[in-house]
Amino acid sequence: MSETIVASPSDIAREHRAFRVSIYAIAGGILAFATAQIFYARGVGNRQLFIDGVDWVYDVLLYGLAAAVFGRGEKAERISALLIAGIMVCAALNITYELREKIIDPQPVDPLILGFSSVSAVVIALLVVGALWRFRRSVNALIMATWLSSRNDVIKTIFNSAFGVLEELWQQRWLEYSLDVFAIFLCFQAAWRIVWEARRNARAEVGAPPQSN
C-alpha cells in the first residue's frame, strides 16, 4: 500500500507563496498580451486576429480569479475552483458553437494569422505550464484547477499548431474539427476532476475531528 505524504506547514506556506507570485505574473502577462493583440487587430481591421485576442478572455478570467482569491481561506478557494470549472464548461460550449459555425459556414484561413496565433499560443502555453509545473501534484483545489487549465492549454495549442500545418498541406478541415472535439473533451474532463476534488476536500473538512488545544 502507498503511504500518504503529508506536507508540513512550512512546505505548504512556501508552496502558497510561490503559487501566488506565479499566478499574478501569469494573469498579468496574458492580460497585457491579449490587450495589445486586440488593439492591434482593431487598428488594422483584422477580424480573425481580433477574435483570437478575445479568446484569451477565458484565460484572463481563470487566472485572474485564482490570483484574486488565493489565500483567502479554503472555502473561498474551493468556490473559486468550482467557478473555474464553470469557466471551462463555458469554454467547451463556446468551442462547440464555433465548431458548428465552422461546419455550416467554413471560412478561408489566413496563413499569416494562423502562424502568428499558433506560435503565440504555444509560447504562452509553454511558459504557463512551466511556471505551474511544480504545483501539478498539489491537493489544493484552486491550485489543481489552474494546473489542469494550463495542461489543457499546452496540449490543445501544440496539437492545434501541428494540425494547422497538416491542414494547410492536405486542405482537409476535418483535422481542425477533430481537434475542437478533443479540446471540448479536455475542458469537460478537467471540470469534472475539479468538482470531484473540491467535493472530496469539502467532505474531508467536514469529517475532520476537532483539534485539541
C-alpha positions as MATLAB code, in Angstrom:
seq = 'MSETIVASPSDIAREHRAFRVSIYAIAGGILAFATAQIFYARGVGNRQLFIDGVDWVYDVLLYGLAAAVFGRGEKAERISALLIAGIMVCAALNITYELREKIIDPQPVDPLILGFSSVSAVVIALLVVGALWRFRRSVNALIMATWLSSRNDVIKTIFNSAFGVLEELWQQRWLEYSLDVFAIFLCFQAAWRIVWEARRNARAEVGAPPQSN';
ca = [
       0.000    0.000    0.000;
       1.231    3.513   -0.808;
       1.722    5.936    2.023;
       0.060    9.329    2.049;
       2.632   12.097    2.196;
       1.549   14.929    4.473;
       3.205   18.248    3.757;
       4.476   20.271    6.692;
       3.019   23.739    7.385;
       6.288   25.341    6.243;
       6.196   23.419    2.944;
       2.583   24.469    2.385;
       3.433   28.096    3.156;
       6.312   28.030    0.649;
       4.079   26.454   -1.990;
       1.427   29.099   -1.437;
       3.898   31.984   -1.671;
       5.407   30.600   -4.873;
       1.973   29.956   -6.386;
       0.776   33.463   -5.552;
       3.753   35.033   -7.343;
       3.336   32.709  -10.344;
      -0.387   33.239  -10.751;
      -0.162   37.036  -10.577;
       2.579   37.020  -13.214;
       0.561   34.687  -15.478;
      -2.685   36.667  -15.196;
      -0.946   39.997  -15.778;
       1.134   38.715  -18.685;
      -1.813   37.195  -20.557;
      -3.939   40.302  -19.995;
      -1.188   42.553  -21.385;
      -0.681   40.340  -24.455;
      -4.409   39.976  -25.170;
      -4.989   43.725  -24.822;
      -2.146   44.540  -27.208;
      -3.403   41.992  -29.764;
      -6.989   43.268  -29.624;
      -5.963   46.907  -30.096;
      -3.627   45.984  -32.952;
      -6.319   43.868  -34.629;
      -8.797   46.724  -34.422;
      -6.210   49.120  -35.796;
      -5.526   47.008  -38.888;
      -9.132   45.827  -39.191;
      -8.373   42.102  -38.964;
     -11.436   40.246  -37.661;
      -9.767   36.852  -37.176;
      -6.892   38.344  -35.211;
      -9.412   40.246  -33.090;
     -11.372   37.049  -32.361;
      -8.165   35.231  -31.393;
      -7.344   38.074  -28.997;
     -10.796   37.990  -27.431;
     -10.480   34.208  -26.949;
      -7.810   34.938  -24.317;
     -10.599   36.254  -22.072;
     -11.147   32.766  -20.651;
      -7.520   32.522  -19.534;
      -7.578   36.053  -18.094;
     -10.756   35.270  -16.139;
      -9.445   31.937  -14.935;
      -6.001   33.029  -13.769;
      -7.265   36.441  -12.626;
      -9.867   34.763  -10.417;
      -7.255   32.435   -8.965;
      -4.922   35.373   -8.258;
      -7.681   37.420   -6.590;
      -8.997   34.651   -4.337;
      -5.962   32.545   -3.480;
      -5.035   32.798    0.193;
      -8.479   33.970    1.338;
      -9.418   30.699    3.002;
     -10.153   27.129    1.955;
     -13.877   27.745    1.422;
     -13.280   30.751   -0.859;
     -10.617   28.838   -2.786;
     -12.922   25.845   -3.195;
     -15.733   28.059   -4.504;
     -13.281   29.713   -6.902;
     -12.134   26.301   -8.122;
     -15.756   25.447   -8.877;
     -16.128   28.761  -10.723;
     -13.043   27.872  -12.760;
     -14.692   24.545  -13.586;
     -17.690   26.564  -14.755;
     -15.425   28.739  -16.942;
     -14.037   25.559  -18.503;
     -17.564   24.345  -19.244;
     -18.366   27.729  -20.840;
     -15.187   27.444  -22.909;
     -16.242   23.960  -24.031;
     -19.676   25.270  -25.047;
     -18.046   28.167  -26.903;
     -15.783   25.755  -28.811;
     -18.865   23.678  -29.614;
     -20.619   26.753  -31.032;
     -17.563   27.767  -33.056;
     -17.247   24.202  -34.378;
     -20.859   24.341  -35.515;
     -20.190   27.631  -37.323;
     -17.071   26.201  -38.986;
     -19.025   23.237  -40.321;
     -22.012   25.286  -41.503;
     -20.061   28.209  -42.970;
     -16.327   27.389  -43.333;
     -14.115   30.446  -43.816;
     -10.732   30.579  -45.562;
      -7.745   30.580  -43.210;
      -5.117   33.316  -43.482;
      -1.724   31.524  -43.193;
      -0.037   34.555  -41.605;
      -2.723   34.962  -38.944;
      -2.774   31.213  -38.366;
       1.004   31.219  -37.913;
       1.003   34.151  -35.501;
      -1.891   32.773  -33.444;
      -0.360   29.289  -33.309;
       3.143   30.417  -32.332;
       1.967   32.919  -29.715;
      -0.482   30.409  -28.212;
       2.184   27.682  -27.977;
       4.780   30.017  -26.456;
       2.359   31.357  -23.831;
       1.018   27.878  -23.036;
       4.549   26.520  -22.531;
       5.503   29.459  -20.308;
       2.373   28.995  -18.185;
       2.705   25.233  -17.824;
       6.387   25.686  -16.994;
       5.526   28.181  -14.254;
       2.888   25.854  -12.780;
       4.713   22.545  -13.269;
       5.939   22.422   -9.665;
       2.322   22.601   -8.447;
       0.988   19.707  -10.540;
       0.685   17.360   -7.531;
      -0.900   19.883   -5.175;
      -4.093   18.779   -3.416;
      -5.334   22.361   -3.116;
      -8.471   22.543   -5.287;
      -7.696   26.010   -6.663;
      -4.081   25.169   -7.499;
      -5.240   21.947   -9.154;
      -7.771   23.903  -11.216;
      -5.145   26.285  -12.572;
      -2.710   23.434  -13.267;
      -5.345   21.455  -15.195;
      -6.184   24.551  -17.215;
      -2.525   25.066  -18.153;
      -2.197   21.358  -19.008;
      -5.228   21.571  -21.294;
      -3.898   24.698  -22.995;
      -0.473   23.278  -23.791;
      -1.949   20.048  -25.201;
      -4.555   21.924  -27.221;
      -2.189   24.540  -28.637;
       0.528   22.075  -29.646;
      -1.972   19.803  -31.399;
      -3.665   22.819  -32.940;
      -0.385   24.068  -34.409;
       0.538   20.642  -35.769;
      -2.919   20.062  -37.232;
      -2.911   23.579  -38.689;
       0.207   22.784  -40.714;
      -1.241   19.455  -41.881;
      -4.497   21.153  -42.770;
      -2.666   23.644  -44.981;
      -0.802   20.803  -46.686;
      -3.760   18.478  -47.150;
      -6.566   21.060  -47.362;
      -8.656   18.915  -45.016;
     -10.780   20.734  -42.408;
     -11.637   17.559  -40.530;
      -8.297   17.828  -38.704;
      -9.369   21.154  -37.202;
     -12.798   19.746  -36.337;
     -11.228   16.727  -34.613;
      -9.040   18.993  -32.520;
     -12.058   21.044  -31.440;
     -13.800   17.860  -30.285;
     -10.662   16.880  -28.354;
     -10.498   20.355  -26.750;
     -14.150   20.048  -25.698;
     -13.377   16.692  -24.074;
     -10.388   18.152  -22.184;
     -12.475   21.016  -20.824;
     -15.225   18.731  -19.539;
     -12.712   16.229  -18.131;
     -10.842   18.938  -16.219;
     -14.099   20.488  -14.950;
     -15.288   17.104  -13.664;
     -11.977   16.459  -11.882;
     -12.023   19.895  -10.239;
     -15.585   19.399   -8.990;
     -14.756   15.917   -7.712;
     -11.649   17.132   -5.856;
     -13.469   20.130   -4.384;
     -16.264   17.904   -3.086;
     -13.739   15.435   -1.665;
     -11.932   18.243    0.167;
     -15.221   19.595    1.489;
     -16.226   16.173    2.840;
     -12.809   15.728    4.424;
     -13.052   19.158    6.056;
     -16.494   18.416    7.485;
     -15.447   14.983    8.716;
     -12.159   16.113   10.232;
     -12.039   15.594   14.017;
     -11.738   18.763   16.107;
      -8.179   19.587   17.112;
      -7.395   19.658   20.793;
      -5.566   22.622   22.298;
];
